[in-house]
Amino acid sequence: MPGQVELFTNHPSLGNIIKKLHQSVGLQCCATHLVDCSYLMDCNKYLSAVTLSMCAKIGFEEVPLINIVSKLDLLQKLGRPQMNLIDLENIAGIHYLFWDGDDENDPNSKPSFNKKYGKLSKNLCELIETYMSHEGYLLLDITSREFICYIIGNIDKANGYFEQPEKVKNPKEAAIDYNAIEMYVQTEAV
């Protein structure tokens, strides 16, 4: 549902449909919330994206949710992000992005977003850290098979797929070494 946050923030219909599918058919669902990597270029945009991720988590409370930073393959064109990619694995500590670096004694300095809305940002960060302290973002580079397998592996874990190995019907899927892929992704993201 690209750009359609209203479907899960304003009305419970989508959650009810997913719940009904789980009850009647036994369908295991996992929601993924995609955040464009361009949101990493500015800490205020990143806070906006994390806030939306929290809304998605609340909207899909009955379904496992995985947060993903997408389009990592385009990051070279955008430049260096304001935060380290490794810090995305855990949202705890997001408040450290919002410090006020303006010179208060300089009458010519314009008030920054942090100076104007710093208290709001810090309160949002506190709420996010309280509600999503163990959450984080997975990285997705569509050009890398390893990153895609890593995402699929995490979705399978969230659905409990690995707890039921009899469900693995594809021999190619059974041959995937998810632990090796996880190690590869962690070293590549650094």
C-alpha positions, 0 to 999 in steps of 0.5 A: 500500500504505497503511500496509503497509511490511512488504510491502517492508521484511520480504520481497522478494516485492513487489520480485520481482513488479515485477522479473518484470513488468519482465523479462517484459512490459517494464513500467516501474514507479516507486514513490512514497512518500507522507508526510502533511504533518502529519509536517512539524509536528514534526521528530521525526515528520519524521525518522521519515517520512524514515527510512521513505522510506529503508527504501522506497528500500532495499526498492525498490532496483531501481525508481525511487522518488519521495518525496512530501509529500501533503495539502498542501491541508490545511496551512493547517488544521494551521498553520505547519510546523517547516521551510520547504517549500523545504527538502524538495527536498533531504534533505541538512542534515536534521541541522540540525533537531536542535539542543538548545534546552533550558536545562541550568541550569533544574532545572524543565525537563523533558528534551526528546525531543532531549535524551533521544534526540538522539544517536540522532536525529543518527546517523539523520540522518547515515545518511540524509544519507549514503544519500539525500543527493540525495533530496528530497520533491515536494509534492502539493496534490490541488486543484492541477492544476499540482502533479499534472502536476508529480508525473506529469512526475517519475514519467515522468522517473524511468521514462525516458518522456521519452527515448522520445517515441514512447510519448506517444499522448495529444495532451493529454499531448504538449501539457503544458509540463512545464518551465513547470509545474516553474517554477510549482510551485517558485515556489508552494512558496516 
